[in-house]
Amino acid sequence: MVAKEIDFPPVWLAGFAVAGGLIGRIVPVATPVNDPLGALLVVVGLLLMVVAAGQMIVARTTLIPRRDPDALVHGGVFRFSRNPIYLADAIILAGLYFAWDAIIALPLVAVFVIVIQRRFIHDEEVRLGQRFGEEYLDYTARVRRWL
């Protein structure tokens, strides 16, 4: 069981990053595209994260998991993904793995997505459904969870 004080997505992201970094040091797989592709993915992930967080701040709703939302954000990047910040985390993680020659660790990105979905997204979806009802159901019918 993970202590509540540290059970937050950035902590999971850091843990998966460390695991992939170690794998990259033990079994590096270097290619000419690793560095530029890794850098591009990290930048895209960071930009997506900043834009999505900005939209949530403008909507005056929480960015913190397990807190009740005050608004349903469904415009901007939220038209393409119901979870753009978590998607950004996964993109950043993949980018780090490429940059660190940890290509062999890429399957851990899928494991990260599963962990985030089970530990955070499912509960958030229940909370959003309870708070916004039919509006949220309409949104989920139009927009995929990840991409």
NORDA-V664975 format. One record per residue. N is the residue number from 0. RES is the residue in three letters. PSI is psi as a letter, one per 40 degrees, with the letter a starting at -180 (* if undefined). NEAR is the number of other C-alpha atoms within 8 Angstrom. Layout:
# NORDA-V664975
n->N res->RES psi->PSI near->NEAR
n->N res->RES psi->PSI near->NEAR
This chain:
# NORDA-V664975
n->0 res->MET psi->h near->2
n->1 res->VAL psi->h near->5
n->2 res->ALA psi->h near->6
n->3 res->LYS psi->d near->5
n->4 res->GLU psi->d near->5
n->5 res->ILE psi->e near->7
n->6 res->ASP psi->g near->9
n->7 res->PHE psi->i near->8
n->8 res->PRO psi->d near->9
n->9 res->PRO psi->d near->6
n->10 res->VAL psi->d near->9
n->11 res->TRP psi->d near->10
n->12 res->LEU psi->d near->11
n->13 res->ALA psi->d near->8
n->14 res->GLY psi->d near->8
n->15 res->PHE psi->d near->12
n->16 res->ALA psi->d near->11
n->17 res->VAL psi->d near->8
n->18 res->ALA psi->d near->8
n->19 res->GLY psi->d near->13
n->20 res->GLY psi->d near->11
n->21 res->LEU psi->d near->8
n->22 res->ILE psi->d near->12
n->23 res->GLY psi->d near->16
n->24 res->ARG psi->d near->10
n->25 res->ILE psi->d near->6
n->26 res->VAL psi->g near->8
n->27 res->PRO psi->i near->12
n->28 res->VAL psi->g near->9
n->29 res->ALA psi->h near->6
n->30 res->THR psi->i near->6
n->31 res->PRO psi->e near->5
n->32 res->VAL psi->e near->6
n->33 res->ASN psi->d near->12
n->34 res->ASP psi->d near->10
n->35 res->PRO psi->d near->8
n->36 res->LEU psi->d near->11
n->37 res->GLY psi->d near->14
n->38 res->ALA psi->d near->11
n->39 res->LEU psi->d near->9
n->40 res->LEU psi->d near->12
n->41 res->VAL psi->d near->14
n->42 res->VAL psi->d near->9
n->43 res->VAL psi->d near->11
n->44 res->GLY psi->d near->14
n->45 res->LEU psi->d near->10
n->46 res->LEU psi->d near->8
n->47 res->LEU psi->d near->12
n->48 res->MET psi->d near->12
n->49 res->VAL psi->d near->8
n->50 res->VAL psi->d near->9
n->51 res->ALA psi->d near->13
n->52 res->ALA psi->d near->10
n->53 res->GLY psi->d near->8
n->54 res->GLN psi->d near->10
n->55 res->MET psi->d near->12
n->56 res->ILE psi->d near->10
n->57 res->VAL psi->d near->7
n->58 res->ALA psi->e near->8
n->59 res->ARG psi->f near->8
n->60 res->THR psi->i near->11
n->61 res->THR psi->i near->11
n->62 res->LEU psi->e near->7
n->63 res->ILE psi->h near->5
n->64 res->PRO psi->i near->8
n->65 res->ARG psi->e near->7
n->66 res->ARG psi->i near->6
n->67 res->ASP psi->h near->7
n->68 res->PRO psi->i near->10
n->69 res->ASP psi->e near->7
n->70 res->ALA psi->i near->7
n->71 res->LEU psi->h near->9
n->72 res->VAL psi->h near->8
n->73 res->HIS psi->e near->9
n->74 res->GLY psi->a near->6
n->75 res->GLY psi->b near->8
n->76 res->VAL psi->e near->11
n->77 res->PHE psi->e near->13
n->78 res->ARG psi->e near->9
n->79 res->PHE psi->d near->9
n->80 res->SER psi->h near->13
n->81 res->ARG psi->e near->13
n->82 res->ASN psi->g near->9
n->83 res->PRO psi->d near->13
n->84 res->ILE psi->d near->10
n->85 res->TYR psi->d near->9
n->86 res->LEU psi->d near->12
n->87 res->ALA psi->d near->13
n->88 res->ASP psi->d near->11
n->89 res->ALA psi->d near->12
n->90 res->ILE psi->d near->12
n->91 res->ILE psi->d near->14
n->92 res->LEU psi->d near->13
n->93 res->ALA psi->d near->13
n->94 res->GLY psi->d near->14
n->95 res->LEU psi->d near->12
n->96 res->TYR psi->d near->17
n->97 res->PHE psi->d near->13
n->98 res->ALA psi->d near->13
n->99 res->TRP psi->e near->12
n->100 res->ASP psi->f near->13
n->101 res->ALA psi->f near->17
n->102 res->ILE psi->d near->10
n->103 res->ILE psi->e near->10
n->104 res->ALA psi->e near->11
n->105 res->LEU psi->d near->11
n->106 res->PRO psi->d near->7
n->107 res->LEU psi->d near->9
n->108 res->VAL psi->d near->12
n->109 res->ALA psi->d near->8
n->110 res->VAL psi->d near->8
n->111 res->PHE psi->d near->12
n->112 res->VAL psi->d near->9
n->113 res->ILE psi->d near->8
n->114 res->VAL psi->d near->8
n->115 res->ILE psi->d near->11
n->116 res->GLN psi->d near->9
n->117 res->ARG psi->d near->8
n->118 res->ARG psi->d near->8
n->119 res->PHE psi->d near->11
n->120 res->ILE psi->d near->9
n->121 res->HIS psi->d near->9
n->122 res->ASP psi->d near->9
n->123 res->GLU psi->d near->10
n->124 res->GLU psi->d near->8
n->125 res->VAL psi->d near->8
n->126 res->ARG psi->d near->10
n->127 res->LEU psi->d near->13
n->128 res->GLY psi->d near->11
n->129 res->GLN psi->d near->7
n->130 res->ARG psi->d near->7
n->131 res->PHE psi->e near->9
n->132 res->GLY psi->b near->9
n->133 res->GLU psi->d near->7
n->134 res->GLU psi->d near->7
n->135 res->TYR psi->d near->11
n->136 res->LEU psi->d near->9
n->137 res->ASP psi->d near->8
n->138 res->TYR psi->d near->9
n->139 res->THR psi->d near->10
n->140 res->ALA psi->d near->7
n->141 res->ARG psi->d near->6
n->142 res->VAL psi->h near->12
n->143 res->ARG psi->i near->10
n->144 res->ARG psi->d near->8
n->145 res->TRP psi->c near->8
n->146 res->LEU psi->* near->8
